[in-house]
Amino acid sequence: MSSCARVAGYCGRCEGELPFDFTMAFQPIVDVEAASITTYEALVRGPAGESAWSVLSQVTDDLLYRFDQACRVRAIEMASALGMRENLSINFLPNAVYEPEACIQATLDVSARVGWPTERIVFEITETERVRDRQHLRSIIDAYRAMGFATALDDFGNGYANLDLLTDLTPDRLKVDRELITGCDGDRRRQVLLEAVKRLADELDIRLIAEGVETRKEALWLARAGINHQQGYFHARPAVGALAEDMEPALAALRDESRRARD
């Protein structure tokens, strides 16, 4: 791991203009049992709402650190401007962080400027397959927790984001990959795996979040299994520069139906 490039309060890797523009879409993470939105995940989009890939395909290795910092700043600025009261989940690339205490400075600066409470920021770890130094990732998670931030491990149960990561890492949240979620209402093998992951998360005191929930039947089965924190198109699609409409009535109806099925 190379040394941090910040000198006299300026980082040549992380600061400066990007050669392209982008914006953010926000997708809610809900708690079915509480019938409420707990968190919004900030998702990169093109300036006119184009796909994430239209932006990410322009991020070269030389721009990686600058882009990671710019996403954090943009997400917090927009969340504040929209009047968001829920937690804000920001994706970050572990390989774009040299020294956690130094690389967090832009996040702290913008949070102070717009009045965003740092305890309402969740850093979501993405692209774990590209992590070359797991000890470095552990140091990031530990440092962020010490600063009052929460962390989430994305795509759990798929590819490199697998069980062995939990031998070294202590995230606050696990986001279960949609591959395990799709069709879970009618697939006993998926159900057994999800029930096992739920028990594991409970034992390790980690909040479990189901990603990629696309049908009411999936949402109901998950709620009956005690996996109440959910995200996906069934609940709400990402909205560019906007928050979700009032979701409490729909979530309350879903909660009541899941309770009746358990009784």
Sequence and secondary structure as in RCSB ss.txt:
>XXXX:A:sequence
MSSCARVAGYCGRCEGELPFDFTMAFQPIVDVEAASITTYEALVRGPAGESAWSVLSQVTDDLLYRFDQACRVRA
IEMASALGMRENLSINFLPNAVYEPEACIQATLDVSARVGWPTERIVFEITETERVRDRQHLRSIIDAYRAMGFA
TALDDFGNGYANLDLLTDLTPDRLKVDRELITGCDGDRRRQVLLEAVKRLADELDIRLIAEGVETRKEALWLARA
GINHQQGYFHARPAVGALAEDMEPALAALRDESRRARD
>XXXX:A:secstr
     EETTEETTT S  SS  EEEEEEEEETTTTEEEEEEEEEE TTS  HHHHHTT  GGGHHHHHHHHHHHH
HHHHHHTT  SEEEEEE GGG S HHHHTHHHHHHHHHHT  GGGEEEEE  GGG S HHHHHHHHHHHHHTT E
EEEEEETBTTBSGGGGGT   SEEEE HHHHTTGGG HHHHHHHHHHHHHHHHTT EEEE    SHHHHHHHHHT
T  EE STTT   EET      HHHHHHHHHHHHHHH 
